[in-house]
Amino acid sequence: MDPVLIGDFDKRIFLGRALEMDDLPYYTLAGLIAIGILIAVFVVRRSRQALTLRKVAKHISFEWVQDFVLPDGFDGEIQIDHLLLTSKGLVVLDVKEAEGNIFGGNRMEEWTVISSTGRYTFRNPQGLIFDKVSAVRRLVPDVPVKGYILFTNQARFEKGRPDDVLKLEELDEMYAPVARSDQMLDAFRSHWEKLIKVGHPAAK
């Protein structure tokens, strides 16, 4: 019997191809679904972390800038992840989004992250946060400046924590919620405005 044609397609070939698509192995379909779920979880988690950081920054600061570039004091520039004006002075934050167990030390060149998604290393960030704090202090020497390497609350330091490392919840506790004090704002206002004037937002 001659095949029945649908346009330029052989119906038997066309139906055979459709059957192959419908009969994809179960594990292949399950794998695709699992990948989709993992991607969705990653996107939601990243957005939640960003929102949490914004909430903490607004909670403890009078003013706050993100991805801001300042002169480094050596004819160059240095980028600040987050710069906050708080009731205790200026706070410089270098944010790390690593989750899981983190192994690092003050004298270690590289820190290691071990999580459910794998293992990787990154350069010890203490030197960089020191440089960022130093750049801010050169510009406003009369204001207290502190710098921290900030991790999400999902980070764990089971073998000890290096200096200048905080988690989000600890930052929130360390810098009490601010009361809008005109006297406090006046004490820091000119210094903050100087930083904003000499710096600029990082290029996107």
Secondary structure per residue as TSV (DSSP state, phi and psi in degrees):
chain	resnum	aa	ss	phi	psi
A	1	M	-	360.0	134.5
A	2	D	-	-71.2	146.2
A	3	P	-	-66.6	148.9
A	4	V	-	-87.2	127.2
A	5	L	E	-94.0	139.6
A	6	I	E	-118.5	102.7
A	7	G	T	63.1	-122.5
A	8	D	T	-101.4	8.4
A	9	F	E	-99.2	141.9
A	10	D	E	-78.2	120.3
A	11	K	H	-57.8	-39.3
A	12	R	H	-67.8	-38.2
A	13	I	H	-68.6	-43.5
A	14	F	H	-59.3	-47.3
A	15	L	H	-67.2	-33.3
A	16	G	H	-64.9	-40.8
A	17	R	H	-66.8	-40.5
A	18	A	H	-61.8	-37.9
A	19	L	H	-65.9	-37.5
A	20	E	H	-64.0	-38.2
A	21	M	H	-68.0	-38.6
A	22	D	H	-69.6	-25.5
A	23	D	T	-99.1	28.1
A	24	L	-	-56.5	138.7
A	25	P	-	-54.8	144.7
A	26	Y	H	-58.7	-41.1
A	27	Y	H	-66.5	-28.6
A	28	T	H	-68.2	-45.1
A	29	L	H	-64.0	-42.5
A	30	A	H	-63.4	-38.6
A	31	G	H	-63.5	-41.6
A	32	L	H	-63.6	-41.2
A	33	I	H	-64.2	-42.6
A	34	A	H	-62.7	-41.4
A	35	I	H	-62.5	-41.8
A	36	G	H	-61.9	-40.5
A	37	I	H	-65.7	-42.6
A	38	L	H	-61.6	-41.3
A	39	I	H	-63.9	-43.0
A	40	A	H	-63.4	-42.5
A	41	V	H	-62.8	-41.5
A	42	F	H	-62.4	-45.0
A	43	V	H	-64.4	-44.1
A	44	V	H	-65.0	-41.5
A	45	R	H	-63.7	-42.8
A	46	R	H	-62.1	-42.7
A	47	S	H	-66.9	-36.8
A	48	R	H	-67.0	-39.0
A	49	Q	H	-64.4	-43.4
A	50	A	H	-62.5	-42.3
A	51	L	H	-63.4	-41.6
A	52	T	H	-63.0	-41.5
A	53	L	H	-64.0	-41.9
A	54	R	H	-61.4	-42.5
A	55	K	H	-63.7	-43.5
A	56	V	H	-65.5	-44.2
A	57	A	H	-60.1	-44.5
A	58	K	H	-68.3	-30.4
A	59	H	H	-69.5	-36.1
A	60	I	H	-108.8	-3.3
A	61	S	E	-123.2	154.6
A	62	F	E	-80.9	-43.4
A	63	E	E	-136.2	158.6
A	64	W	E	-158.7	129.8
A	65	V	E	-125.4	151.5
A	66	Q	E	-126.6	143.3
A	67	D	E	51.7	61.3
A	68	F	E	-115.1	137.3
A	69	V	E	-106.8	131.5
A	70	L	E	-127.1	157.0
A	71	P	E	-62.3	140.2
A	72	D	-	-93.3	-2.1
A	73	G	S	87.5	-0.1
A	74	F	S	-130.4	38.4
A	75	D	S	64.3	24.1
A	76	G	S	-134.0	-165.1
A	77	E	E	-134.6	159.3
A	78	I	E	-140.6	139.4
A	79	Q	E	-96.2	131.6
A	80	I	E	-101.2	125.3
A	81	D	E	-61.2	-54.4
A	82	H	E	-143.9	133.4
A	83	L	E	-126.3	121.6
A	84	L	E	-119.2	140.2
A	85	L	E	-100.9	111.4
A	86	T	E	-115.8	177.0
A	87	S	T	-68.2	-14.0
A	88	K	T	-106.4	5.0
A	89	G	E	121.7	-154.6
A	90	L	E	-95.6	142.7
A	91	V	E	-125.6	126.2
A	92	V	E	-105.0	128.0
A	93	L	E	-120.0	132.2
A	94	D	E	-112.2	109.1
A	95	V	E	-91.8	131.2
A	96	K	E	-119.0	130.8
A	97	E	-	-98.1	16.5
A	98	A	-	-66.4	142.1
A	99	E	-	-126.1	153.3
A	100	G	E	105.6	-158.3
A	101	N	E	-84.0	129.4
A	102	I	E	-119.1	127.5
A	103	F	E	-116.3	113.9
A	104	G	-	-155.6	163.5
A	105	G	-	-150.3	163.5
A	106	N	T	-60.1	-31.1
A	107	R	T	-104.7	6.2
A	108	M	-	-88.2	132.1
A	109	E	S	-70.8	-32.5
A	110	E	E	-129.1	144.5
A	111	W	E	-107.3	149.5
A	112	T	E	-115.7	137.8
A	113	V	E	-114.4	128.2
A	114	I	E	-123.4	117.8
A	115	S	E	-136.5	-176.3
A	116	S	T	-67.2	-19.4
A	117	T	T	-96.9	-3.3
A	118	G	E	141.1	-163.5
A	119	R	E	-133.4	137.7
A	120	Y	E	-155.7	167.4
A	121	T	E	-122.6	157.4
A	122	F	E	-144.1	157.5
A	123	R	E	-65.6	140.4
A	124	N	-	-51.2	118.5
A	125	P	T	-85.8	0.7
A	126	Q	H	-65.6	-38.2
A	127	G	H	-63.4	-39.2
A	128	L	H	-70.0	-41.0
A	129	I	H	-67.1	-33.3
A	130	F	H	-61.6	-43.9
A	131	D	H	-64.1	-39.0
A	132	K	H	-66.8	-44.3
A	133	V	H	-63.8	-41.1
A	134	S	H	-61.5	-39.5
A	135	A	H	-63.5	-41.7
A	136	V	H	-67.5	-42.0
A	137	R	H	-64.2	-33.8
A	138	R	H	-63.8	-34.9
A	139	L	H	-81.4	-34.8
A	140	V	-	-133.5	73.4
A	141	P	T	-67.1	-15.5
A	142	D	T	-93.7	7.0
A	143	V	S	-118.2	135.7
A	144	P	-	-61.6	133.5
A	145	V	E	-130.6	126.7
A	146	K	E	-123.1	148.1
A	147	G	E	-128.2	141.0
A	148	Y	E	-137.7	146.9
A	149	I	E	-92.7	114.4
A	150	L	E	-102.6	124.2
A	151	F	E	-111.1	158.5
A	152	T	-	-70.3	166.9
A	153	N	T	-68.4	-11.5
A	154	Q	T	-84.2	-6.0
A	155	A	E	-80.4	143.0
A	156	R	E	-130.3	137.2
A	157	F	-	-119.6	76.9
A	158	E	T	-75.7	-18.8
A	159	K	T	-105.1	18.3
A	160	G	-	108.4	149.5
A	161	R	-	-110.9	132.3
A	162	P	-	-68.0	168.8
A	163	D	T	-66.1	151.3
A	164	D	T	65.6	23.3
A	165	V	E	-106.7	130.0
A	166	L	E	-133.1	159.3
A	167	K	E	-107.4	162.7
A	168	L	H	-52.8	-48.2
A	169	E	H	-64.0	-32.7
A	170	E	H	-71.9	-38.2
A	171	L	H	-61.1	-42.1
A	172	D	H	-63.6	-38.3
A	173	E	H	-74.6	-35.8
A	174	M	H	-69.1	-37.8
A	175	Y	S	-109.0	96.0
A	176	A	-	-55.8	152.4
A	177	P	-	-53.3	136.0
A	178	V	-	-83.0	144.0
A	179	A	-	-100.0	136.2
A	180	R	-	-69.6	90.0
A	181	S	-	-102.1	120.0
A	182	D	H	-63.2	-35.5
A	183	Q	H	-64.3	-43.1
A	184	M	H	-66.1	-42.9
A	185	L	H	-63.1	-41.0
A	186	D	H	-63.1	-34.4
A	187	A	H	-65.8	-32.5
A	188	F	H	-108.3	-11.5
A	189	R	H	-57.1	-49.4
A	190	S	H	-64.0	-35.3
A	191	H	H	-69.7	-42.4
A	192	W	H	-62.8	-44.2
A	193	E	H	-64.4	-31.9
A	194	K	H	-64.0	-44.4
A	195	L	H	-61.1	-44.4
A	196	I	H	-64.7	-33.8
A	197	K	H	-71.6	-42.7
A	198	V	H	-83.3	-15.9
A	199	G	-	-100.3	-176.9
A	200	H	E	-158.6	155.0
A	201	P	E	-63.1	146.2
A	202	A	-	-67.4	148.6
A	203	A	-	-66.2	138.2
A	204	K	-	-78.7	360.0
